Amino acid sequence: MKLKEVKSSNTNFAWVDITSPTMDDLKRVSEQYNLNNSNLVDCLEPDHLPKFEEGENFNFIILRRIMHNHHKGYTINALTTKIAIFFNDKTILTIHRLAHDDIQETCEQLMQNGKIVSVDQLLLKIITKVQSSFSDFSSKLNYQIEDAETRLFIRKTAIESIENLYVLKRKTGLCRRLLLLTGEVVHALGHRQKKSFELQDIRDNQIKLQLFYDLLSEDAHNLVSTYMSYNSQKANDVMKVLTVFSAFFLPLTFIVGVYGMNFKVMPELEWDYGYPAVWVLMVGVLVSIFIWVKRRNWL
């Protein structure tokens, strides 16, 4: 466990940041700060969703932010990391498995400069960092979706695998659900804190992110459906060509099959013009089928 305590310049409150704690570590912290046991259990659940709970000594929040090295992961653990927060008027504890250097450096510097003078301000700064991770990730998702659409519609090549499109769909859907739950946390904090410009900016940004991820989720879903339709159309085109070829050769196969039977009584076999007559018949059949197919716009 890595524990770091930071105090504000005017000592109004203290921030305790805990990284990679074990259950024994959390029990010692719980005894020291008198934390709720059920909330501690939530801290150890790796796939817990965002939520807000009020408590007697400490209020409790769980947030999830997008990891920088998400790669191709599309599960909640592979794509995001959890931040558990206990806070009251004088103390705020942040508990997480992975280090968040950007949050720690920024908030610590602002506290030492006196720009963060309360728990509420620090909490809003952490939420802002969480929102920024979703904002950065949305740009990447948007680029990937547009690139797939370009290959599919403009270049007319469906080189994108259905697995990659499915991963995009899962990522956008997961982020959309996480943002909806994060929005409930922001809404709950809005009723507890005094109105401020930073809180209003967080609310506005939350609404924009939710709307944007709604569009991304819809685009990803439509892209998968379009990809399936595109492949179905290509398969239908292949079947159409095979059907047309069958229409040409099935009558010829029938004619050849009839005159290929070894019966003794077949007048055409002893007829001097039997061979060219069969050729004329087969060519006539081909021409008739070609005209029929052409009139129906099958070619």
C-alpha positions in Angstrom: 0.0 0.0 0.0 1.1 3.5 -0.8 -0.3 6.2 1.4 0.2 9.9 1.0 -1.3 12.7 3.1 -1.5 16.2 1.8 -2.8 19.2 3.8 -4.0 22.5 2.4 -1.9 25.6 2.9 -4.4 27.0 5.5 -4.9 23.6 7.1 -8.7 23.7 6.5 -8.8 20.0 5.5 -6.5 17.0 4.7 -6.4 14.7 1.7 -5.3 11.1 2.2 -4.5 9.3 -1.0 -4.2 5.5 -0.8 -2.9 3.3 -3.7 -3.2 -0.5 -4.0 -4.4 -1.3 -0.5 -5.0 -4.8 0.8 -8.0 -5.8 3.0 -5.8 -5.5 6.1 -4.7 -2.0 5.0 -8.3 -1.0 4.6 -9.2 -2.4 8.0 -6.5 -0.2 9.6 -7.7 2.8 7.7 -11.3 2.0 8.6 -10.4 1.8 12.3 -8.5 5.1 12.2 -11.2 7.1 10.4 -14.3 5.1 11.5 -15.4 4.2 8.0 -18.5 2.2 7.0 -17.7 -1.6 6.5 -20.1 -2.1 3.6 -18.4 0.8 1.7 -15.0 -0.9 2.3 -16.3 -4.0 0.7 -17.4 -1.9 -2.3 -13.8 -0.5 -2.5 -12.5 -4.1 -3.1 -15.0 -4.9 -5.9 -13.0 -4.3 -9.1 -16.1 -3.9 -11.3 -18.2 -1.8 -9.1 -20.2 0.9 -10.9 -20.3 4.7 -10.0 -22.5 5.6 -7.1 -23.0 8.1 -4.3 -24.0 7.2 -0.6 -24.5 9.5 2.3 -23.0 8.4 5.7 -22.9 9.5 9.3 -19.1 10.2 9.4 -18.2 10.1 5.8 -20.0 10.3 2.5 -19.0 7.7 -0.1 -18.5 8.0 -3.9 -17.3 5.6 -6.5 -16.0 7.0 -9.8 -14.6 5.2 -12.9 -12.2 6.8 -15.4 -10.9 5.6 -18.7 -7.4 4.2 -18.5 -4.7 5.5 -20.9 -3.6 2.0 -21.9 -7.1 0.7 -22.7 -5.9 -0.9 -26.0 -8.6 -3.3 -27.3 -10.3 -4.0 -24.0 -14.0 -3.6 -23.9 -14.9 -4.9 -20.4 -15.3 -2.6 -17.4 -12.1 -3.7 -15.8 -10.0 -3.6 -19.0 -11.3 -0.2 -20.1 -11.7 1.7 -16.8 -10.3 2.0 -13.3 -12.1 2.7 -10.1 -11.6 5.5 -7.6 -13.3 5.2 -4.2 -13.7 8.5 -2.2 -14.7 9.0 1.4 -15.2 12.6 2.4 -16.6 15.0 5.0 -16.0 18.6 5.7 -12.4 18.1 7.1 -11.1 15.0 5.4 -11.1 13.3 2.0 -9.8 9.8 1.4 -9.2 8.5 -2.1 -8.6 4.8 -2.5 -7.7 3.2 -5.9 -5.8 0.3 -7.3 -3.8 2.1 -9.9 -1.8 5.3 -9.5 -3.4 8.5 -10.9 -0.3 10.8 -11.3 -2.2 13.5 -13.2 -4.8 13.9 -10.5 -2.4 13.8 -7.6 0.1 16.3 -9.1 -2.6 18.7 -10.2 -4.6 18.7 -7.0 -1.5 18.7 -4.7 -0.1 21.8 -6.5 -3.5 23.6 -6.3 -3.8 22.8 -2.6 -0.3 24.1 -1.9 -1.0 27.3 -3.9 -4.1 27.9 -2.0 -6.4 27.5 -5.0 -8.2 24.5 -3.4 -9.3 25.4 0.1 -12.1 22.9 0.8 -13.0 19.3 0.3 -15.8 20.3 -2.1 -13.3 22.0 -4.4 -11.0 19.0 -4.4 -13.8 16.7 -5.1 -14.9 18.7 -8.1 -11.4 18.8 -9.4 -11.2 15.0 -9.2 -14.6 14.7 -11.1 -13.3 17.1 -13.7 -10.3 14.8 -14.3 -12.6 11.8 -14.6 -14.7 13.7 -17.2 -11.6 14.6 -19.1 -10.7 11.0 -19.5 -14.1 10.3 -21.1 -13.7 13.4 -23.3 -10.3 12.3 -24.6 -11.5 8.8 -25.2 -14.6 10.0 -27.1 -12.3 11.7 -29.7 -10.5 8.4 -30.3 -13.7 6.5 -30.6 -15.2 9.1 -33.0 -12.0 8.8 -35.2 -12.2 5.0 -35.3 -15.9 5.0 -36.2 -15.4 7.6 -39.0 -12.4 5.7 -40.3 -14.4 2.5 -40.5 -17.2 4.3 -42.2 -14.8 5.7 -44.8 -13.4 2.3 -45.6 -16.9 0.9 -45.9 -18.8 3.6 -47.9 -16.2 5.6 -49.7 -13.5 3.0 -50.5 -16.1 0.3 -50.9 -14.0 -2.2 -49.1 -15.3 -4.0 -46.0 -11.8 -4.8 -44.7 -12.8 -4.1 -41.1 -13.5 -7.3 -39.2 -16.8 -7.7 -37.5 -14.9 -8.3 -34.2 -13.4 -4.8 -34.3 -16.7 -3.2 -35.0 -18.2 -5.2 -32.1 -15.5 -3.9 -29.8 -16.3 -0.3 -30.8 -20.0 -0.9 -30.1 -19.2 -2.4 -26.7 -16.8 0.4 -25.7 -19.3 3.2 -26.6 -22.2 1.4 -24.9 -20.1 0.8 -21.7 -18.9 4.4 -21.6 -22.4 5.6 -22.1 -23.7 3.6 -19.2 -20.9 4.7 -16.9 -21.5 8.4 -17.8 -25.2 8.0 -16.9 -24.2 6.7 -13.5 -21.6 9.4 -13.1 -24.2 12.0 -13.9 -26.3 10.8 -11.0 -23.3 11.3 -8.7 -22.8 14.8 -10.1 -26.5 15.5 -9.6 -26.4 14.3 -6.0 -23.4 16.5 -5.3 -25.2 19.5 -6.8 -27.8 19.3 -4.1 -25.2 19.1 -1.3 -22.7 21.8 -2.4 -23.1 25.5 -2.9 -23.6 26.8 -6.4 -20.3 27.6 -8.1 -19.0 28.1 -11.6 -16.9 25.0 -11.5 -19.9 22.9 -10.4 -22.0 24.4 -13.2 -19.2 23.7 -15.7 -19.1 20.0 -14.6 -22.9 19.8 -15.0 -22.7 21.3 -18.5 -19.8 19.1 -19.5 -21.6 16.0 -18.1 -24.6 16.7 -20.3 -22.4 17.2 -23.4 -20.5 14.0 -22.8 -23.7 12.0 -22.3 -25.2 13.4 -25.5 -22.0 12.8 -27.5 -21.7 9.2 -26.3 -25.3 8.7 -27.1 -24.4 9.7 -30.7 -21.3 7.5 -30.7 -23.3 4.5 -29.4 -25.9 5.0 -32.1 -23.2 5.4 -34.8 -21.4 2.3 -33.7 -24.7 0.3 -33.6 -25.6 1.5 -37.1 -22.1 0.8 -38.4 -22.4 -2.9 -37.3 -25.8 -3.1 -38.9 -24.5 -1.5 -42.1 -21.5 -3.8 -42.1 -23.8 -6.9 -41.9 -26.1 -5.5 -44.6 -23.1 -4.8 -46.8 -21.8 -8.3 -46.5 -25.3 -9.7 -47.1 -25.5 -7.6 -50.3 -22.1 -8.9 -51.5 -23.3 -12.5 -50.8 -26.5 -11.8 -52.7 -24.5 -10.5 -55.7 -22.5 -13.6 -55.7 -25.6 -15.8 -55.6 -27.1 -13.7 -58.4 -24.2 -14.4 -60.7 -24.3 -18.1 -59.9 -28.0 -18.2 -60.5 -27.6 -16.5 -63.9 -24.9 -19.0 -64.9 -27.2 -21.8 -63.8 -30.0 -20.5 -65.9 -27.7 -20.6 -69.0 -26.2 -24.0 -68.4 -29.1 -26.0 -67.0 -31.0 -26.3 -70.3 -27.8 -27.1 -72.1 -27.0 -29.8 -69.6 -30.5 -31.3 -70.2 -30.1 -31.3 -73.9 -26.6 -33.0 -73.7 -28.0 -35.5 -71.2 -30.9 -36.5 -73.5 -28.6 -37.1 -76.5 -26.0 -38.7 -74.4 -28.3 -41.7 -73.5 -27.3 -44.9 -75.3 -30.7 -46.0 -76.6 -30.9 -47.9 -79.9 -34.0 -46.2 -81.2 -32.9 -42.5 -81.4 -33.5 -41.2 -85.0 -31.3 -38.1 -84.5 -28.2 -40.3 -83.9 -28.4 -41.6 -87.5 -29.4 -38.2 -89.0 -26.7 -36.5 -91.1 -27.6 -33.1 -89.7 -28.2 -34.2 -86.1 -25.0 -32.9 -84.7 -25.2 -29.3 -86.2 -28.9 -29.3 -85.4 -28.2 -29.8 -81.7 -25.7 -27.0 -81.8 -28.2 -24.7 -83.4 -30.7 -25.7 -80.7 -28.3 -25.0 -77.9 -27.2 -21.7 -79.3 -30.9 -20.7 -79.8 -31.6 -21.6 -76.2 -28.6 -19.5 -75.0 -29.8 -16.5 -77.0 -33.3 -16.8 -75.8 -32.2 -17.0 -72.1 -29.9 -14.0 -72.6 -32.7 -11.9 -74.0 -35.0 -13.0 -71.2 -32.5 -12.2 -68.5 -31.5 -8.9 -70.1 -35.2 -7.7 -70.2 -35.5 -8.4 -66.5 -32.3 -6.4 -65.8 -30.6 -9.3 -64.2 -27.4 -8.5 -66.1 
